Amino acid sequence: MAVVWLDDVRADDLDLVGGKGASLGELTGAGLPVPPGFVVTAGTYRAFIEDAGIDDELFSAVEVDHEDSAALKEAHEAAHDLIMGTPMPEDVREEILDAYRSIGDGDAYVAVRSSATAEDLPDASFAGQQETFLNVQEEALLEDVKACWASLFSERAIYYRNRKGFPHDKVDIAVVVQQMVDSEKSGVMFTRHPSTGEKKVIIEAAWGLGEAVVSGTVSPDNYVVNRETGDVETATIADKKTMCIRDKETGQTVDREVPSEKRHERVLTNDEIARLLELGELVEDHYETPQDVEWAVYDGEVYMLQSRPITTISEGGENDAASDDGKSKNAGDDVIMRGLGASPGIASGRARIVTKLDHLDQVAEGDIIVTEMTMPDMVPAMKRAAGIVTDEGGMTSHAAIVSRELGVPAVVGTGDATSTLTDGDIVTIDGDKGTIREGEMPEEEQRQPVEEARPKTPVKPMTATEVKVNVSIPEAAERAAATGADGVGLLRIEHMVLTLGKTPERYIEQNGERAYVDEIVTGVREVAEEFYPRPVRVRTLDAPTDEFRQLEGGENEPREHNPMLGYRGIRRGLDNPNIFRLELQAFRRLFDMGYDNIEVMLPLVNDAEDVLRAKEHMIEAGIDPDKREWGVMIETPAAALCIRDLADAGIDFASFGTNDLTQYTLAVDRNNEHVANIYDELHPAVLKLIGDTIEACREVGVKTSICGQAGSKPKMVQFLVDKGVSSISANIDAVRDVQHEVKRVEQRLLLDSVR
């Protein structure tokens, strides 16, 4: 039998029908309202490749070096051509078509979804790596089934399995064919709070098909329901700008603007919420574990489309807080020096004074790096260290940002740690209080930052305002994804470039352009893979000349009195387009590999001319600005004041870099401790520039976000949500706090609106 009906499928049929098929069969067997359908079995796929004699060729084609982008692309194309070019046996064709004709009146619209037999393995998650086709009819059905089979060998899937050492010949794939629900409204439901496990049902809802909610492309309404009483505790009504629907004329799935009268209208009625609550109880009782459910409403009926366990509920509490005085019986009572507690945690270790880059080899596992300021090429040593101490810098310095991403305690801005401490001293640093003491604290009293359990599936957004995360280095991607953020609001490309130890020009001179592009592709892909399908906003190169001067080849860099005001950002990219074009080539390759979650962001623009010139380079690199998401950083007063001109140039988003916007507005060097007391992101002038920009962008349909350090401050969060910012991107350690603050502000705004 090539197909089995969902009515006949149960959970123990995983090897036959894959994870998605088994889940739908369980729901159907439990008497829940599931649209009718069938599964083209995994055995059918296996028989297809073996009987046609393409299996050996197929598996050989994909055994390539997964870090070689060209080889990866060739492998994908070879596998795809093999499967799509091989005829489906006549008996299989007829069985699939006969089953389809039994649905509806034979002309039904169906969803065709892949269902890999290994997709739920903890070390082999293939989520987002196979195909889904919506609103399919008979003429396209067979080709779409084969396309699902072929999607088992997308570039992303090959890369993932090869990287994890998971054999390609051990993975089969089934295909679910299910009658489409022409949803009037749809969404997801968590039968418990996905972070805390509280007995509250969380429902997210939007107009149209559920793909928009599941993929995170639309901000849905959010309802928090008390499971004991059935009361809706909070209802956050989002501005729902777009919806995914079936075009009545073509039958194709399309995105449409939500009618103005429905944009701010509540999606779910109390009766529909009560019905979802009832179904949620039944699903959880059936599986005996909290569930993440996809649902849809059509013609007054609620349908269940998918259910899977919630894997993000944390087990156990947080680590104990440090003692009140931060001391221990072994660490000295007297504080040697103080600085800013830039990354939380307490660590003891041997101080390693690093005044030159060649000292980094002396840093061993568990040492405390003590240096004037960290630089990107210190990151490998920072990963070995137990803690970081710097003479200079603040909460937005490289040391602070990278330490938080690595989960390493850090104290910055001490003033003279490199001259006060002696190489080899045993010290204890407290990244919460900003102190450094003599001696070693007992290991059981040392405390690393609290780690969140990594979610196996992304936490769905629970606020109308998206909360994203900043990432500086690819190595931090897994920890960043564990926050449940809605995506990456800022991925800094310069850290990938500067860790090469050579200026881009020198590296290209010695290794070639292809090697340079490969370095960018590898770094960005690591983050894009970890977050897929959540968006990853990647900023093009923005390193000032003083950072390049520290590298091999840096002797050719211009000397500037104030590099922060100099030759950097898009101005450097446009002046030296050879390097900028290679960055764009890297983005183009990533798009071709299937990483459609990448968004391109241009730094330090001043006006529309900057944007239009960069746009031309994008087009020349083969990137279609009308099909890809791209935008700019708002870091200068000029950019904020010219925002309407920037919007006219075609940008999709504008992201505030408050670190630079503040220093340029107030004429304050943010790394100069002598004027640190007047550096204030909440200064009225800074807020006016931000507020006016958000208002202008809302009028012209451009999304706004913030990715500077200020996005983690509660007062800034309140201001931004009040103004209607689209998203807030916070540092890794602040994401959860920002999520809660955003929720609180949105609830207040909702209450104010109904008073």
N, C-alpha and C positions, 0 to 999 in steps of 0.2 A: 504493500500500500504506500503510495507516494504521499497521501495526505491523511490526517486524522482530524476529526471535528473537536472543537473545544469542549463539547459535552462529554467527550470520552477521555479527556486529559486530566491528570492529577499531578501533584507535586513530585511524586517519585518518577515521573516521566521526563525528568530534566534532560537526560542524555538523548531523548527522542525529539523533544520539542524546544529545548533551550529554556533559559530563565523566563523570558517574557511569555512564551507559550504556556509553560507550567503554571505561572501565576494566574493567567487568564482562565486556564482550565480549572484551577482551584476555586476561583471566584464564581465561575459558572456552576460548578458542582455544589457550591454552598448556597445556591439559589439566589445569588445577588444579581442585580440587573446589568448584565454584560451583553453588548451587541454580539450577534451571532457571527461565527467565523470558523476557520479551519487553519491547520498548520501544515505547510510543506515540510516534511520531517528532515531532521539532520541526516538520517540515513539516505534520503533521496539525494541530497547534495553529495554525500560520500560516494554513492553508486554512480552519480553523474560523472565525477572526475575520474573514477577508477575504470568504469566501463568504457569511457571515451579514451582511456590511456593517456590522460594528461596529468595525472597526479604526480608522477616523478618529475616531469618537466616543471610543473607548477611549484613544487616545494624546492627544487633546485634553484629556480629563478629568484626566490626571495631570500636565499641564504647569502646575504651580502653584508658588507660593512655598513652598519646602520648610521655611522657618523659621516659616511660619504654621501652627500646629498644627491649627487648625480647618479650614483649607483642605486640609491633608494628609489629615485624617480623611475629609473629604467626597470627596476624590479616590479614596481607597482604597475607600470604600463604593460609589461610582459604578462603578469598574472591576470590583469583585467582583460587583455586581448585574448588570452587563452580561454577564459571562461565565457566571455561574451561571444567569441567566435566559434564556439562549439555548439552544434545543434542540440536541442533538448530532445530526448527520445520521444517518439510519437505517443507511446502509452502513458508517459508521464504528462505530456502536454494535455492529452484528453482528460486525464483524471483531474488535473488542476482546473481545467476549464469547466468540466462537469460540476465540480464542487462550487465554483464561482457562480454558475448559472442557477444553482440551488438557493443562492442568497437573493432575497428580494424577488424581483421579476426577471432576473437575468440581465438587467442593465444597471445593477446597483453600483454605487460608488463605494470603493473599498480602500482601506488603508493597508499598505504592504510594508511590513516592518521586519527587520532582521532580528533573530533571537539566537545569539551564540550560546553554545552549551557551556562555555567557560566564562561567560560574561560576569558571573557573580563570584568568581574565585577571588579571595582577598589579595593575592599577589598577581592577578592577571585581569584587572578591570579593563574591559573593552568599552566602557560607557562612552557613547558619542562617536565610536569608531565605525559603526555600521550604518546602513542606510534606512531611511523612512520615506515612503512615497505616499502622498495623500491624494484622495479623490481620483483613484485609478479605476478605469473600466477595462473591459475585456481586451481591447486591441493593444493595450500596453502592459497587461498583467504579466505575461510570460517573460518579457524582457526585464520587467522590474524585479521579478523573482530572481533572475540570473544576476541582475545588478546587485541585489542583496548578497548573493553568494560572492560576487566579485569584491564587494566592500570589505570582506574579511581580509583583503590584501591591499587596503589603502596604504599610502605612505606612512600615515600615522600608526596604523595597526602593525605594519612590518617593523617600523622603528621600535614600537613599544615591546613587541614580543622578543625581538632580537636583543634589545637592551636588557630585558628581564631573563633572557635565556629560556623562554617558553617555546617549546617546539611547535612549528606551524602545522605539522601533520597530526598533532594531538587535539586540534581545535576543529570542531564541526559547526555548522550553522543551519538553523531551521529558519523558516520564514512564516510569519503570522499574516494571514489574509483575513481581514475583519471588516464587517460593514461599517461604513463611516457614519458617525453621528454628526449631522449638520448642526453643530452646536450653536445655540443662541448665546450661551454663556458657559464658561468652563474654568477649570483651574486645578489646584492641588489642595489636599487636606492632610494634616498631620494629626494622628489620633492622640499624640502627646506632644508637649512642647519639645521641639527637636534639639534644644540645647540642655534644658534642665530636667526634662522628663516629667514635668508637672502634669497633673491630670487636667489639661486644658486642650481643647481641640483648636488648632490653628488652620483657618481656611483662607486661601487666596483665590480671588475670582476676577475674571475679566470678560469682556464681550468677545464672542466668536469662538474659533477653535482654540484648543488648549496648547497648541505648539508654542504660541507666543509667551504664555506664562511659564511653561516648562523650560523653554530656552532662555528666559530672562529678558526677552526683547520688549516687554511691555511692563509697566508698573501696575500691578493688580491691586484691587481692594484687599484689605486684610481684616479678618474677623477673629477675635479671640473669644472662645465659647467655653463657659464653665460646664464641665461634663456632668457635674452633680445636679445642677439646677437647670441646665439648658439655656441659661441666660447669656446673651451676647455682652461680654464685659467691655469690649472696645470694638468699634467699627471704624477703621481708617479708610476713608474714601479717596482713592487716588485720582489723579488727572490722567485718564486713560486715552491717550492720543491716537493710538493705532489699534487695529484688530486684524486677526487673520481669519479670512472667510473663503467660501467657495464661490467663485464667480458664476453667476447663473447662466451666462451665455457660453463661456468656454469650458466650464467645469474645472478650471484650474484653481489651485490655492493661491490667493493673492493677499497682499496687505492693503488695507484701506484705512483712511482716516475715520475715527469714530465720529458720528454725527454730533454736532455741538451740544445738542440737548442731552446727550447721554455721556459726555465726557466726565462730568462730575456727578453723575447719577449713581446711586447705590446699585450694585449688580444683583445681589441676592436678597430675596424676601426672607422674612422670618420663617415662613413655612419651608422654604428651600433649605435654610440653615438647619432647621429641625430634622429634615429628611436626611441631610448629609450627616448630621450627628448620629442619627439612628443607624445609617449604613456604616459609619466609622466604627461604632460599637460592635456591629456584627463582624466586620473585617478583623478587628483586633481580637475579638473572641475566637474567631476561626483560626487565626495564625498563632494566637497566644503570645503575641509580642506587638509593640507599637508599630503602626504602619504609616507609610507615606503613599497616599492614594491620589491618582489622577482621575478626574470626574468630568462629566459634561451634562448639560441640561438641554433637552430638545422637546418642544411641545409639552412642557410641563412635567416631563419625566426626567429623573436623575439617573444617569448611567455611570457605571464604574468601568474605567478604561485600563487601569493598571494599578497594582499594589506591590509594594516592596517594604522590607523592614527599614525602620529608621536606624541609621548606623551612627548618628552624631551625638546621641545622648551620653554625656560624660558619666563615667563611673567613679565614685569616690570624690572627696572634697579637695580643696586646694591645699597647698603646702602651708604649714604653720608660718605665721608672721615672725619676723625677727624679734629678738628681745628688745625691750624698750630702749636700752642704752646701746645696743649694737655690740656689746663687749662679750668676751668669753674669758674663761679662766686661763686660757693660754695666750690669747691675743692681748697685747699691752693695753693698759687702761687709758693711756694718753693718746689722743689723736695726733699723729705726726703732721698731717696736713688735711686740708679740706678742698673740695671742688664741687662741681655740680654732679649730682647723681643722675647720670645720663641713661643708664640701662640697669634695670633692677637685678638684685641678687647679691649674695655675699660669697666671696671666694678668697682662698689663701693660696699663696704660691711664691715662687722665687722671682724677685724682680729682675727683669732683663732690660737694661737701659739700651735703647735703640736710637742712636743719633745718625747712623748711616744705613743705607739699604743693605749693605753687605753684613750688617749685624743681625739681620733677620734669620740667618741660618742657625744662630745660636739659640733661637727661641724653641724650646722643647714643649711637649705636651704638658699642660698644667702650669706653665710659667705665667707671670703677669707682665705684659708688655708695658714699658714705661717709655714714652716718646714725646717729642714736642707736639707733633700733630700726626695723625695717621694719614696715609695716602692709599689710593686704590691698589697699588702694587704690594701693599702690606697684607692684603686680605688672606692669602694662604697662611701666613704666620698667625693672623688674628684667629683663624679657625682652629689653630692648635692651642691657643692661649686659654687660660682659665679666666683672665680678666684683662682690662685695658685701662691705662692711666695716661692722661695727656697733660701737657703744660697749658696748652691753649685750646680754644674752641668752646662752643656752647652746645645747646640741645639740638641744634641743626647741623653740627659739624659731621664730617665723614665718620669720625670715631663713634659718635653717638648713634648715628643712623645705622651703621653696619653692625655695631655691637648689639643693638636691639633686634636686628634681623637674625643675627646668629644666636641670640639668647645668651650672650656673654655679659656679665656684669661690667660696668664701666664708670669711671669717674673722670670727668674732663674739666679743663680750665683750672687746674691746680696752681698754675703760675710757675712753679719751679720744681716739679717732681723729678725731672731728669738731673738736677743739680743737688737736690736734697737727699734722694735715695742713692744707695750704693748698689752696683750690680751684684746680684747674688743675695741681697737682703730677703728675708722671709717676711712678707707683709700680708695683711688682710684688708681687702677693699670691700666697701659697702656701697653698692650701686644705687641703693634707695636713699641713703643719707648723704652720700657724697664724701665719705670719710676714708682715710687710710691710716691703719694702725700697725704697730710693730707686732711681729709674731704670727703664729699660725692658729687658726680657730679649729677645734676638733671637726673632723670630716662630717660627723652627723649634724653639726650645727651650721655648716655651710649650706647655702641655699641658692640654687639656680632659679631663674625665672620660671614661673608655673607654665608647664607645657600643656596645651590642649590636645586631647586625643584627635588624631587626624581623621576627618570624616571620609568615609569611603564614597559617599555621594555628596555633592555640594549642598550646603544648607541653603534652602530657598530664601529669597529676600523677604523680610518681614516688616519692611517699612516702605512707604511710598518713595522716600528719598533713598537712593542706593548708597550702601556703605562699602567702599572698596579699600584696597590695601596698597601701600607703596612697597616696591621691591627694588633693592639696589643691586643685588647679586643673585645669579641663578641658583646658587647653593641654598638660598633662603626660600625657594619657591614652595617646597613641601610644607615648611612651617607656616608660610603665609597662607597657603590654601587651607590649612587646618583651622584658620580663624572663621571660616564660613563666609568670607567676604564675597561681595557680588562681582568681583573681578579685580583686576589690577589697575589702579588709577594712574600709576607712574612706574614704569620700568626704565631705569637709567642705563642707557647703552654705553655711556663712557666708562663705567666700571669694567665692562667686558673688554673694552679697548685698552684701557690703561694697565690692566693686569698683564698685558702682553710684555710690558717692560720696555717698550719701544714706541716712539711716535708712530702714528699711522703711516707716514711717508717712509720712515726707516723700515718698518715691518714689511711694507709692500715692496720696497727696494730689495730686501733680502729674501722674501718668501713668495712674492707675487700677489696680484690682485685677488685671485681665486682663494688663496689661503686666508686673506683678510676677510673676505665675504663669508667664508666657512666659519670663522671664529664668531662672527655676529649671528649667523644662522644657528649655530650650536647653542649659544647662550640664550637667545630669545626663545628658541624652540623648547628648551627645558622648562621655561616658565609657562609658555603657551600650552604645552602638553599637560602640565600639572593642573592648569585652571580650565582646560577645555570643557564645555563650550563657553565658559564665562569670558568676557572680554578682557584683553590685556593691552593696555595703552602704552606704547613704546615711544620714548622720546629720542629723537635723533641726537647726535653727538653734541654735548654741551660742556666741554672741559675748558677752563681758563688756561692761559699760556703758562702760568706758574706751575700747574700740575704737569703739563707736557714737558716743561723744562727739566723735571726730575728724571726723565726717561732717556734711554739711549736715543740719540738724534735730537735731544732737546736743546742742544747748543744752537740750533737754527731757529729756535722760537724767538719772536720779538720780546724785548724787555719792556714791560709796561709799569707805570707808577701804580695803577690800580687795575689788576687783571679782571676783577669782577665787572668793571665798566668797559672792558676792552674787546679783544679779538676772540669771541666765543659765540656759541649758539648758532642760529641760522645765518647770522652775518658772516661767520667764518665759512659755513657750508656753501653759501652763495659766492663768496670770494674765491674759495677753493673747491669748485664743484666736482673735481675728480674724486675726492674722498666722499663727498655727499652722495654722488651717484652710486658708489659702491654700497653705501648703507641702503639706498633704495633698491639696489639689486638684491640685497639680502632679504628685504621685505617681500619683493616680488617672488623670490624662490619659496619663501615661507607660505605665501598665498597659494602658490602652485602645489605645494605639498598638502594643502587642505586646512591650513591654520587660518580659517576665516574669522577667528576670534581676535586677530591682531588689529590694532588701530594705531595709526601713525600720528605722532604729535611733534610739532615744530617748536623749538625753544627760542625765547628772546626775540620774538618778532616785534616790530614797531608799527608797521603800517601795511596797507593792502599790497603795496609793491613787493614787499618781502614775501607775502603769501602767494601772489600770482607767479613770481619767479620760481618759488619752490614747487608750485603746482605744475609748472611746465616741465621741471625736472622729473616729477612723478610720472607724468604722461610719457616722457621719453623713456623712462625705465619700464614701461609697460604696466603701470599701476593706473587703473581707471578711477579718478577721483569721484565719479558719480556712483561707483559701485562699492567702494571701500570707505570705511569710516576714517576720517582724518580731521585734525584740528590743530589748535595752537595753544601755547602757554600765554597767559596774561601775566607778564612779569614786570612790565614797564608802565608808567602812567600813560605813555603814548599809545600803547596797545589798548588800554582800557578806554581811553578817550576816542579811539578810532574804531571801536568794536563794530559799529554798523558797516563800516567799509570792509572790515575783515569778513563779516557775515556775507556781504555781497560778493566776496571773492570765492565763496562756496564752501566754507568750513562747516563741519558737522557739530563741532563742540569747541568750547573755550574753557581752559583749565587754569585756575589761579595758582601761580607759584608765589605764595605769600612771603616766603623767605626773601626773595629778590624784590617783589613788589613793595614790601615794607621798607627795605633799605634804600631803594631808589626813590620812594616817595618822601621818606624822612631824612635822607642823606646820612644814613647811619650804616657803617660797616658792621654787618652782623657777626663777624668773627673778631671784632675789636673789643676786648673787655673794658677798655676805657670809656666807651660810650654805650655799653650794653644796657645800662639803666634807662636809656631813652629809646631803645629798640622795642616797639610795641605794635604787634599786628592788629590790635584792637583800637589803634588811633583813629579818631573820627575821619581823617583824610583817607586812610586806607579803606575803612569801611564804606565810605562814600563811593570810592572808585569801584569796589566790589559790588555794592548794591546797585549802582547805576548800570553796571555791565550786565548783571543778572537780569535786570528789568528789560534792557534792550534786547538781550538774547531771547528772552521769553516771547517778546513781541514778534521776532522774526523766525522762531522755531529752531534756534541753536541751543543745544544742551550745554549746561554749565557744570563745572566741578571744581574742586579744590584739591590740590595734592601737596601743599606746603605743610610745614610743621603745625601751623595754626589750626589746621583742620581737626586736630586732636583735642583742642581746648573747648570745654563746654560752652563758654560764652560765644565763641565763634560758631559752634554748631547751632546754637539757638538763633544767632543772627542769620546764618545761611538758610536754615529751614524756614524761618520767617519770610525770607526774601524769595524762596522757591527754587533754591539750587537743585540741580538734577541729581548730583551725587557728591559724596564726601569721601576722600581717600585718606586713610590714616596710616600711621606706622603700625607694624605688626602687633606690637604690644598694646596698642590703643584701640584696635578694631572693636572688640567686644564692648568697651566703655562707650565708644561713639555710637554703636548700634543701639544701646540702651538709651543714650541721651537723645538720639534722633526720634526714637519711639516716643519718649516722654514729651518732646516738643510737639510732635505731630498730634498726639492725643490732646494736648492743651489747645492747639489750634482748632481741632475738631470741636472740642467743647465750647470754645469761644464762638465758633460759627453758628452753633445751634442755640445760643443763649438769646 
